[in-house]
Amino acid sequence: MDLTEVIDAYLVESDEFLRDMEAILLRTEVSSPTDEDLNAIFRAVHTIKGTAGMFGFESTVKFTHVVENLLDRLRAHEIPFQQELTEILLKAKDHLSYLVNEETKGKIPESKITHGNSILELMKPFQSIDADISVKNGSHKEIEKTTQNNTVTGSNALTSKTNTNDVIPGYLISFRPNRNVFAQGLDPISFIGYLKKIGKIHSLKTITETIPISDEYDPESCYLGFEIHFVTDSDLDTVRKVFNFIENDSFLHILPPGSNIEDLVDLSQQLPEEEILLGNTWKEINILTDASLINYFEELKGRKTGIVTSSVPSADPVTAALESPLEILEFKNPTQLTKDQNKSATIKVDSKRIDNLINRVGELVVSCANMNQLIGYTEDSNLQESSLLAMRLLNEVREISLKLRMVPIGDTFQKYTRTVRDLGKDLGKEIKLITEGNETELDRNIVDKLGDPLTHLVRNACDHGLETSEEREKKGKPKQGTIKLNAFHEAGSVVLEITDDGNGIQKEKVWQKGIDKGLVSGPLPDSEEEVFKLLFHPGLSTASKVTNVSGRGVGLDVVLQNIESLRGTITVKSTPNQGSRFIIRLPLTLAIIDGFLVEVGKNQFIIPMDMVLECLHFTDENKTDSNQFFPLRGNLIPFLRLKDYYPTESSGENLRENIVIVRNGEKKAGIVVERLLGEYQTVIKPMGSVFRHVKGVSGSSILGDGNVALIIDIPSLFERTIAVENERLYK
């Protein structure tokens, strides 16, 4: 059996748990953890341990078992949470992350096992070896109780014996698969059958009370439940491992031998069936006896728990015992399965499948465009109407498919909390990270490639962007430095800002470094943008000393390459002694965009629709002086003729020119073209390796008639326009 997909799901799930665990632990440095925080950390470690055990990942199980014990004592308030534990548990989280990822590939090296043991040694002062562990986790409850001489009282239902009814010691397994378990590709019976490999199923009762009438019956839903009396010498963890893979998609409750009737009472309040049914079922599978029930109520009466004995018929003590629970154990959760049905279902899908879907939708867009063009030559109104309807539906499918690949940037921002914390400790600086716009969505493929650029910019800001606490106090600044990550949408793009309130960048120093490297010459220019471009040149650094974090001039050039490979731009703004801001602009998606189709000569070009502001008629009289500026409602904006940048074959027609006003961030410019062809859905095709370094082009698209149109890279075109104007001005 190929377990590749299952293990991949285990890795994804574990990564999510560990990220949440880290976020909670980092919060504990500011404020004490709540009970819910401790429960969440415990659940993360407990779930990873269970799943790892199912796959036989021994190193992960052994490590998490000790961590789990400590967390259980913390959430039970047996020991107080101390600040030292944050550092220890963060180290445990890092090591667990290593184990989860590496043990799926093979055996863990002994050196890493030793490292893990050293982390566990740090936990010893906070826990005792003989501590009782009581684990309570969401939809199930495990209770392990032992007695000094292995004797049991009359109310100890799962091991007690009477003269008339002998109860065979064993586990009670209450198993209720969720309604949608078949849709998850899981068969509950196979898990029950696996129990036979570690013990014996003494008896089993199938619960059928939730099967609906025929009109409401759904053959793809699971309506059955199971009460199992299971006999084995294995411990509780071993029994639970059998159900690890289906546990999240079911209600599972296991009572081990030694549990008393009070535990059954607690269980009866959680299950959806009537208590009288459960009592009879447990008697039927030989879990409890009439005598144990009577003893239980006698004990309750002795403890004055408020049972009204006068309402119980005295003629039949057994019937009285069975009827009494209905009065004292009022069923509290009759709609649990209904609620499970109504929960929002989440399906994890391989990102490659989504990519394939979007690629197919893209091809469909091209085919529909071709079809519409051909239908446009006909005079069949019904056919044209049907074509428009198909195109509208395709647009909706396109929007839905693109949203499948959109993820919030907040998950990416979150991991830098740990980066900033650790760097602050290493550098001896107090640093606070603020994140804004966490809900801003971006294409998953872009987010995956943003990790390295953002990491380098954050590390740079921590190392030589921010001053030490002493230097900040001398300047009258707060002792704690601040780094802010912000994301927002703007004109069809996503803007990411990395801001710090540190030293700022000294333009004179940067320019001098450029002169020393032979990159520039002459006096310091007025244009701040021209100066800061030098920062992205390989080998140039303004750091006064080289550290293990930064200062070698390696990194910002790679940042620029990565951002440009995503069809994005990066700019820098800085004020001395106030801080710096790196601004990254990225497209929303790399797959399909709305474009504005224009024509120059016999060639067509596509301008991203989100950047188009307006279109106007253009003549040479519109120019101001001899420079390339166009007057727009009292303002002058630079413009360029597309045919000057992309040589095209003339169409032979004397067409009037039009100017398309476009925007990139805060800047506006004009693009002069010959013909406006209107809005066009564009499937982006990447340029081949031969054309990868061509400036001003971000990709291509196949038109409906089979011709190829180039997609204009507006930011790059802006840079060329500004460079041309600067060259003219300074001649």
C-alpha positions in Angstrom: 0.0 0.0 0.0 1.4 3.4 -1.0 1.3 5.7 2.0 2.8 8.7 0.3 -0.3 10.8 0.3 -1.2 9.9 3.8 2.3 10.8 5.1 2.0 14.1 3.1 -1.2 14.8 5.0 0.5 14.0 8.3 3.3 16.5 7.5 0.9 19.3 6.5 -1.3 18.7 9.6 1.8 18.6 11.9 3.2 21.8 10.4 -0.1 23.6 11.1 -0.1 22.3 14.7 3.5 23.4 15.3 3.0 26.8 13.8 0.0 27.4 16.1 2.0 26.0 19.1 4.9 28.5 18.3 2.5 31.4 18.1 0.9 30.6 21.5 4.3 30.2 23.1 5.6 33.5 21.8 2.5 35.2 23.3 3.4 33.7 26.7 6.5 36.0 26.8 4.1 39.0 27.1 1.2 37.5 29.1 0.5 34.3 31.0 -1.1 31.5 29.0 -4.8 30.9 29.4 -6.3 27.5 30.0 -7.3 27.4 26.3 -3.7 28.2 25.3 -2.3 25.3 27.3 -5.0 23.0 26.0 -4.2 24.0 22.4 -0.5 23.3 22.9 -1.3 19.9 24.5 -3.7 19.0 21.7 -1.0 19.8 19.1 1.6 17.6 20.7 -0.9 14.8 21.6 -2.2 14.6 18.0 1.3 14.6 16.5 2.2 11.8 18.9 -0.8 9.7 18.0 -0.4 10.0 14.3 3.4 9.4 14.5 2.7 6.3 16.5 0.3 5.0 13.8 3.2 5.2 11.3 5.7 3.7 13.7 7.8 6.9 14.0 9.4 5.8 17.3 11.7 8.8 17.8 8.8 11.3 17.5 6.6 9.3 19.8 9.2 9.0 22.5 10.0 12.7 22.4 6.4 13.9 22.4 5.5 11.5 25.2 7.7 13.4 27.7 6.6 16.8 26.4 3.0 15.7 26.6 3.4 14.8 30.3 4.8 18.2 31.1 2.0 20.0 29.2 -0.6 17.8 30.9 0.7 18.9 34.3 0.6 22.5 33.2 -2.9 22.5 32.0 -4.0 20.6 35.1 -2.4 23.4 37.2 -0.3 20.9 39.0 2.7 23.1 38.3 2.7 26.9 37.6 3.8 28.1 34.1 7.2 29.8 34.5 8.9 32.1 32.0 11.8 29.6 31.6 9.3 27.1 30.1 8.7 29.3 27.1 12.3 28.9 25.9 12.4 25.2 26.7 9.1 24.5 24.9 10.2 26.5 21.9 13.3 24.4 21.6 11.1 21.3 22.0 8.9 22.6 19.2 11.9 23.1 16.9 13.2 19.6 17.6 9.8 18.1 17.1 9.5 19.9 13.7 12.8 18.3 12.7 11.7 14.9 13.9 8.3 15.1 12.0 10.0 16.1 8.7 13.1 13.8 8.9 11.7 10.6 10.4 9.4 10.2 7.3 12.6 10.0 5.3 14.5 7.5 7.4 16.1 6.9 10.8 17.1 9.9 12.9 20.8 10.3 13.5 22.1 9.5 17.0 23.4 13.1 17.4 19.8 14.5 16.9 18.5 11.9 19.4 21.0 13.2 21.9 20.0 16.8 21.2 16.4 15.9 21.9 17.4 14.2 25.1 19.2 17.3 26.2 16.0 19.3 25.7 14.0 16.7 27.7 16.6 17.1 30.5 15.7 20.7 30.8 12.1 19.7 31.5 12.9 17.4 34.5 12.9 20.1 37.1 9.4 21.0 36.2 7.8 17.5 36.4 8.0 14.4 38.6 8.4 10.9 37.2 5.6 9.4 39.2 3.0 12.0 38.4 -0.5 10.7 37.6 -1.5 11.8 34.1 -5.1 12.5 33.4 -5.7 13.3 29.7 -8.8 15.1 28.6 -9.0 15.9 24.9 -12.0 17.3 23.0 -14.3 14.6 22.0 -12.8 11.8 24.1 -11.7 11.2 27.6 -9.0 8.8 28.9 -9.0 7.8 32.5 -6.2 5.6 33.9 -6.7 4.6 37.5 -4.8 2.1 39.5 -5.2 0.7 43.0 -2.5 -0.4 45.3 -3.7 -4.0 45.8 -5.6 -4.4 42.5 -8.9 -4.7 44.4 -12.1 -3.0 43.2 -15.2 -1.7 44.7 -18.7 -2.7 43.8 -19.1 0.3 41.6 -16.0 -0.5 39.6 -18.0 -1.6 36.6 -15.5 -2.7 34.0 -13.7 -5.2 36.3 -16.1 -6.1 39.0 -17.6 -9.6 39.5 -20.7 -10.8 41.2 -22.1 -14.2 42.0 -24.7 -14.0 39.2 -23.0 -12.0 36.5 -19.3 -12.2 35.8 -17.8 -9.2 34.0 -14.7 -10.0 31.9 -12.1 -7.2 32.5 -11.7 -5.2 29.3 -11.9 -1.9 27.5 -15.2 -0.1 26.7 -14.8 1.6 23.3 -17.6 3.9 22.3 -17.1 4.7 18.6 -19.4 7.0 16.6 -18.0 7.9 13.1 -19.0 11.2 11.7 -21.7 11.3 9.0 -19.2 12.3 6.3 -16.6 9.7 7.1 -17.2 7.9 3.8 -16.5 11.1 1.9 -13.1 11.1 3.6 -12.3 7.7 2.1 -12.4 6.0 5.5 -14.1 2.7 6.4 -14.9 2.4 10.1 -15.2 -1.4 10.0 -11.6 -1.8 8.9 -10.5 0.0 12.1 -12.6 -2.3 14.3 -11.3 -5.3 12.5 -7.7 -4.2 13.2 -8.4 -4.5 16.9 -8.2 -8.3 16.5 -4.5 -7.9 15.9 -3.8 -6.7 19.4 -6.6 -8.5 21.4 -10.0 -10.0 21.3 -13.4 -8.4 20.6 -15.4 -10.0 23.5 -18.7 -8.5 22.2 -19.9 -5.7 20.0 -23.2 -3.9 19.7 -24.1 -1.9 16.6 -26.1 1.3 17.4 -28.7 1.9 14.7 -31.0 4.3 16.4 -29.8 7.3 14.3 -30.7 5.7 10.9 -33.3 8.1 9.4 -36.5 7.1 7.6 -36.2 6.2 4.0 -37.1 9.6 2.6 -34.2 11.3 4.5 -31.7 8.5 4.1 -28.4 9.4 2.4 -26.6 6.3 1.2 -23.3 8.2 1.3 -23.6 9.0 5.0 -22.7 6.8 8.0 -25.4 6.5 10.6 -24.0 3.6 12.7 -22.3 3.7 16.0 -20.5 0.9 17.9 -20.2 -0.1 21.6 -17.3 -2.6 21.9 -16.1 -4.7 24.8 -12.5 -5.3 24.0 -10.1 -7.6 25.9 -6.4 -7.2 25.5 -3.2 -7.1 27.5 -2.1 -3.9 25.7 -2.1 -0.5 27.3 -4.5 2.4 26.6 -2.1 4.1 24.2 -1.8 1.0 22.0 -5.6 0.6 21.8 -6.0 4.3 20.9 -3.4 4.0 18.2 -5.7 1.7 16.2 -8.2 4.7 15.8 -5.6 7.4 15.3 -6.3 8.0 11.7 -10.1 8.2 12.0 -10.1 9.9 15.4 -10.5 13.4 14.0 -13.5 12.2 12.0 -15.4 10.5 14.8 -16.5 10.6 18.4 -14.2 8.2 20.2 -14.2 7.5 23.9 -12.2 4.7 25.5 -12.6 3.5 29.1 -9.8 1.2 30.3 -10.2 -1.7 32.8 -10.4 -0.1 36.3 -12.9 2.6 35.3 -15.9 2.8 37.6 -19.6 3.4 36.9 -19.2 7.1 37.4 -17.1 7.1 34.2 -20.0 5.4 32.4 -22.3 8.1 33.8 -20.0 10.8 32.4 -19.9 9.0 29.0 -23.7 8.6 28.9 -24.0 12.4 29.0 -21.7 12.8 25.9 -23.3 10.2 23.7 -26.4 11.0 21.5 -28.4 7.9 22.6 -30.9 7.6 25.5 -29.3 6.5 28.8 -31.7 3.6 29.2 -30.5 2.3 25.8 -26.9 2.7 26.8 -27.5 1.0 30.1 -29.1 -2.0 28.4 -26.4 -2.0 25.7 -23.6 -2.1 28.2 -25.3 -4.9 30.1 -25.7 -6.8 26.8 -22.0 -6.6 26.0 -21.1 -7.6 29.5 -19.6 -4.2 30.6 -21.7 -3.7 33.7 -24.1 -5.8 35.9 -27.3 -5.3 37.7 -25.5 -5.6 41.0 -23.0 -2.8 40.1 -25.8 -0.5 39.2 -27.6 -1.1 42.5 -24.3 -0.6 44.4 -23.7 2.6 42.6 -27.1 4.1 43.6 -26.6 2.9 47.2 -23.3 4.8 47.2 -25.0 7.9 45.7 -27.7 7.7 48.4 -25.0 7.4 51.1 -23.3 10.5 49.8 -26.6 12.4 49.8 -26.5 13.3 46.1 -30.2 14.1 46.0 -31.7 10.9 44.4 -35.4 10.7 45.1 -35.7 7.1 46.1 -39.4 7.3 46.7 -40.0 7.6 43.0 -38.3 4.3 42.3 -40.5 1.3 42.6 -39.3 -0.9 45.4 -40.7 -4.2 44.1 -38.0 -4.6 41.5 -34.6 -3.3 42.6 -33.0 -4.0 39.2 -35.7 -2.1 37.3 -35.4 0.7 39.8 -31.7 0.9 39.3 -32.1 1.0 35.5 -34.8 3.6 35.6 -33.1 6.0 38.1 -30.5 7.2 35.6 -33.2 8.7 33.5 -34.0 11.1 36.3 -30.5 12.1 37.4 -28.6 11.8 34.1 -30.6 14.3 32.0 -29.3 14.0 28.4 -27.5 17.2 27.6 -26.4 16.9 24.0 -29.2 15.4 21.8 -28.1 17.1 18.6 -24.4 16.3 18.5 -24.5 14.4 15.3 -26.7 17.0 13.7 -24.2 19.7 14.6 -21.4 17.6 13.1 -23.4 17.5 9.9 -23.7 21.3 9.9 -20.1 21.9 10.5 -18.2 23.5 7.6 -16.3 20.7 5.9 -12.7 21.4 4.8 -11.0 19.1 2.2 -7.2 19.2 1.8 -6.2 19.1 -1.8 -2.8 18.8 -3.3 -1.8 22.2 -4.7 -0.7 20.5 -8.0 -4.3 19.5 -8.6 -5.4 23.1 -8.2 -2.6 24.3 -10.6 -3.8 21.7 -13.1 -7.4 23.0 -12.8 -6.3 26.6 -13.3 -4.2 25.7 -16.3 -7.2 23.9 -17.8 -9.5 26.9 -17.1 -6.9 29.1 -18.8 -6.9 27.0 -21.9 -10.7 27.1 -21.8 -10.6 30.9 -21.7 -8.5 30.9 -24.9 -10.8 28.5 -26.6 -13.9 30.5 -25.7 -12.3 33.7 -26.9 -11.6 32.0 -30.2 -15.2 30.7 -30.4 -16.6 34.1 -29.6 -14.5 35.7 -32.3 -15.8 33.2 -34.9 -19.4 33.5 -33.7 -19.1 37.3 -34.0 -18.8 36.9 -37.8 -22.2 35.2 -37.9 -25.7 36.7 -37.8 -27.2 34.1 -35.6 -28.5 36.0 -32.6 -29.3 32.8 -30.6 -25.8 31.5 -31.1 -24.3 34.8 -30.0 -26.5 34.9 -26.9 -25.5 31.3 -26.0 -21.9 32.3 -26.5 -22.2 35.2 -24.1 -23.9 33.1 -21.5 -21.1 30.5 -21.7 -18.5 33.2 -21.4 -20.3 34.6 -18.3 -20.3 31.2 -16.7 -16.7 30.7 -17.6 -15.8 34.0 -15.9 -17.4 32.8 -12.7 -15.5 29.4 -12.9 -12.3 31.4 -13.5 -12.9 33.5 -10.4 -13.7 30.5 -8.3 -10.7 28.5 -9.4 -8.3 31.4 -8.8 -9.7 31.9 -5.3 -8.8 28.3 -4.6 -5.2 29.2 -4.8 -5.5 32.4 -2.8 -4.2 32.3 0.8 -4.0 35.0 3.5 -0.5 36.5 4.0 -0.9 36.3 7.8 0.4 32.8 8.0 3.6 33.9 6.3 3.9 36.9 8.6 3.4 34.8 11.7 6.7 32.9 11.4 8.7 36.1 11.6 7.6 36.6 15.1 10.0 33.8 16.1 12.7 35.1 13.8 12.6 38.6 15.3 12.5 37.2 18.9 15.5 35.0 18.4 17.5 37.6 16.5 16.7 40.2 19.2 18.1 37.8 21.9 21.2 37.0 19.8 21.9 40.7 19.1 21.1 42.0 22.5 18.3 44.2 21.2 14.7 44.6 22.3 12.6 44.3 19.2 8.8 44.2 18.7 7.2 42.9 15.6 3.8 44.4 14.4 1.9 42.8 11.6 -1.0 44.4 9.7 -3.2 43.3 6.8 -2.9 39.6 7.8 -6.1 38.9 6.0 -4.8 40.2 2.6 -4.9 37.3 0.1 -2.2 36.4 -2.4 -1.6 33.6 -4.8 -0.2 30.5 -3.0 2.6 30.2 -5.6 3.7 33.7 -4.9 3.5 33.3 -1.1 5.8 30.2 -1.3 8.4 32.2 -3.1 8.3 35.2 -0.8 9.8 33.4 2.2 13.5 34.0 1.4 13.1 37.7 0.4 11.1 38.6 3.4 13.4 36.7 5.7 16.4 38.6 4.5 14.7 42.0 4.8 13.5 41.2 8.3 17.0 40.0 9.4 18.6 43.1 7.8 16.2 45.3 9.8 17.0 43.6 13.0 20.7 43.5 12.5 21.8 46.9 11.2 18.5 48.7 10.7 17.7 49.0 14.4 20.0 50.4 17.0 20.8 48.9 20.4 18.6 49.9 23.3 21.4 52.2 24.7 21.7 54.0 21.4 18.0 54.4 21.0 17.7 56.0 24.5 20.5 58.4 23.7 18.5 59.5 20.6 15.3 59.9 22.7 13.7 56.9 21.1 11.8 54.1 22.9 14.1 51.4 24.2 12.3 48.8 22.2 12.7 48.9 18.4 9.8 48.2 16.1 9.6 46.3 12.9 6.3 46.4 11.0 5.0 44.0 8.3 2.0 45.3 6.4 0.1 44.1 3.4 -2.7 45.6 1.4 -4.3 45.6 -2.1 -3.7 48.5 -4.4 -4.6 48.9 -8.1 -4.8 45.1 -8.8 -1.5 44.4 -6.9 -0.5 43.4 -3.5 1.8 45.7 -1.6 4.0 44.4 1.2 5.9 46.9 3.4 8.7 46.1 5.7 9.3 49.1 8.0 11.6 49.8 10.9 12.1 52.8 13.2 15.9 52.5 13.3 18.9 54.3 11.9 17.6 54.8 8.4 19.8 54.6 5.3 22.4 57.4 4.8 22.3 58.3 1.1 25.8 59.8 1.2 27.3 56.6 2.5 25.5 54.5 -0.1 26.6 56.7 -3.0 30.2 56.7 -1.7 30.1 52.9 -1.6 28.9 52.9 -5.2 31.8 55.2 -6.2 34.3 52.9 -4.4 32.9 49.9 -6.2 33.1 51.7 -9.6 29.4 51.5 -10.1 28.7 55.3 -10.3 30.5 58.6 -10.4 29.8 62.2 -9.9 28.0 64.1 -7.1 25.1 62.7 -5.1 22.0 62.9 -7.3 18.7 64.4 -6.0 16.8 61.3 -6.9 16.6 59.1 -3.8 15.4 56.2 -5.9 18.5 56.3 -8.0 20.7 56.1 -4.9 18.9 53.3 -3.2 19.0 51.1 -6.3 22.7 50.6 -5.5 21.7 48.7 -2.4 20.6 45.8 -4.7 23.9 45.5 -6.4 25.9 42.4 -5.6 28.6 42.9 -3.0 27.5 46.3 -1.8 26.8 46.7 1.9 26.6 49.8 4.2 27.1 47.7 7.4 30.0 48.9 9.5 30.9 45.4 10.5 30.2 41.9 9.2 28.0 39.7 11.5 26.7 36.2 11.2 23.4 37.8 10.1 24.3 40.4 7.5 27.0 42.8 6.2 28.6 40.9 3.4 26.6 42.6 0.6 25.0 39.2 -0.3 21.3 39.1 -0.1 19.5 42.2 -1.4 20.6 41.4 -5.0 18.9 37.9 -4.5 15.9 39.6 -3.0 15.6 41.8 -6.2 16.0 38.8 -8.4 13.3 36.8 -6.6 10.8 39.7 -6.6 11.4 40.4 -10.3 10.9 36.7 -11.1 7.4 37.1 -9.6 6.8 40.1 -11.9 7.1 42.4 -8.9 9.1 45.5 -7.9 10.8 46.7 -4.8 11.5 50.3 -3.8 13.2 51.9 -0.8 12.3 54.9 1.2 14.3 56.1 4.2 14.7 59.0 6.6 18.0 59.3 8.6 17.5 58.4 12.3 13.8 57.7 11.7 13.8 54.4 9.9 13.5 52.7 6.5 10.7 51.2 4.5 11.0 48.5 1.8 8.0 48.4 -0.5 7.3 45.3 -2.5 4.6 45.3 -5.2 3.4 42.0 -6.5 0.6 40.8 -8.9 -2.4 39.1 -7.3 -1.9 35.9 -9.3 0.5 34.4 -11.8 -2.2 32.6 -13.8 -5.0 34.6 -15.3 -5.6 38.4 -15.3 -8.0 40.8 -16.9 -6.1 42.7 -19.6 -6.6 45.7 -21.9 -5.8 44.8 -25.5 -4.1 47.4 -27.7 -2.5 47.4 -31.1 0.6 49.0 -32.6 1.2 48.3 -36.2 0.5 44.6 -36.8 1.2 43.6 -33.2 -1.0 43.4 -30.2 -0.1 44.1 -26.6 -1.9 43.5 -23.3 -1.8 46.0 -20.4 -3.0 44.7 -17.0 -6.5 46.1 -16.6 -6.1 47.0 -13.0 -3.4 49.5 -13.9 -5.4 51.3 -16.6 -7.0 54.5 -15.5 -8.4 56.0 -18.7 -7.9 56.3 -22.5 -7.7 59.6 -24.5 -7.2 60.8 -28.0 -3.6 61.8 -28.7 -2.0 64.2 -31.2 1.4 65.8 -31.3 -0.2 69.1 -30.2 -0.8 67.3 -26.8 2.9 67.3 -26.1 4.4 70.1 -24.0 7.6 71.6 -25.3 10.1 69.1 -26.7 9.8 66.8 -23.8 7.7 63.7 -23.5 5.0 65.0 -21.2 1.3 65.0 -21.5 -1.0 67.5 -19.9 -3.7 65.8 -17.8 -6.1 68.0 -16.0 -3.5 70.5 -14.9 -0.8 68.0 -14.3 2.1 66.8 -16.5 2.7 63.1 -16.8 5.5 61.4 -18.8 4.5 59.3 -21.8 6.1 56.9 -24.3 5.2 55.5 -27.7 5.0 51.8 -27.6 6.4 51.5 -31.1 9.6 53.2 -29.9 10.3 50.4 -27.4 8.9 47.4 -29.3 9.7 47.6 -33.1 6.6 46.5 -35.0 5.7 46.1 -38.6 3.5 48.9 -39.8 -0.1 48.1 -40.7 0.0 50.5 -43.6 -3.0 52.4 -42.3 -2.9 56.0 -41.2 -4.5 55.6 -37.8 -5.0 58.2 -35.1 -3.1 57.6 -31.9 -4.5 57.1 -28.5 -2.9 57.4 -25.1 -3.6 55.0 -22.3 -3.1 56.5 -18.8 -1.7 53.8 -16.5 -0.8 53.8 -12.8 1.8 52.0 -10.8 1.6 52.8 -7.1 1.7 56.6 -6.7 3.1 57.2 -10.2 1.2 57.8 -13.5 2.3 57.7 -17.0 0.9 57.5 -20.6 1.4 54.8 -23.2 0.7 55.9 -26.8 -0.8 53.2 -29.1 -2.6 53.1 -32.4 -5.7 51.1 -31.7 -7.8 50.3 -28.6 -9.3 46.7 -28.7 -10.9 46.6 -25.3 -10.9 44.3 -22.3 -9.5 40.8 -22.7 -9.2 37.9 -20.4 -5.5 37.0 -20.4 -4.0 33.6 -19.7 -0.4 34.3 -18.7 2.2 32.2 -20.4 5.8 32.5 -19.1 8.5 33.7 -21.4 11.0 31.2 -22.6 14.6 31.2 -21.2 15.8 33.1 -24.2 13.5 36.1 -23.5 13.6 35.9 -19.7 15.8 39.0 -19.3 13.9 41.2 -21.8 12.8 44.3 -20.0 9.3 45.7 -20.2 7.6 42.3 -20.9 6.2 40.1 -18.1 4.8 37.3 -20.2 2.7 36.5 -23.2 -0.8 35.3 -24.0 -2.4 33.4 -26.9 -5.2 35.3 -28.5 -8.4 33.8 -29.8 -7.2 33.9 -33.4 -4.0 32.0 -32.4 -1.7 35.1 -32.5 0.6 35.9 -29.5 0.3 39.1 -27.6 3.0 40.4 -25.2 2.0 41.4 -21.7 3.4 44.8 -20.9 5.4 45.0 -17.6 4.3 48.4 -16.5 6.7 48.9 -13.6 9.7 48.1 -15.8 8.3 50.4 -18.5 8.0 53.2 -15.9 11.7 52.8 -15.0 12.7 53.0 -18.6 10.6 56.1 -19.2 12.1 57.8 -16.1 15.6 56.9 -17.2 15.0 58.3 -20.7 13.7 61.6 -19.3 16.6 61.9 -16.8 19.0 61.3 -19.7 17.4 64.1 -21.7 17.3 66.5 -18.7 20.9 66.0 -17.7 22.4 66.1 -21.2 
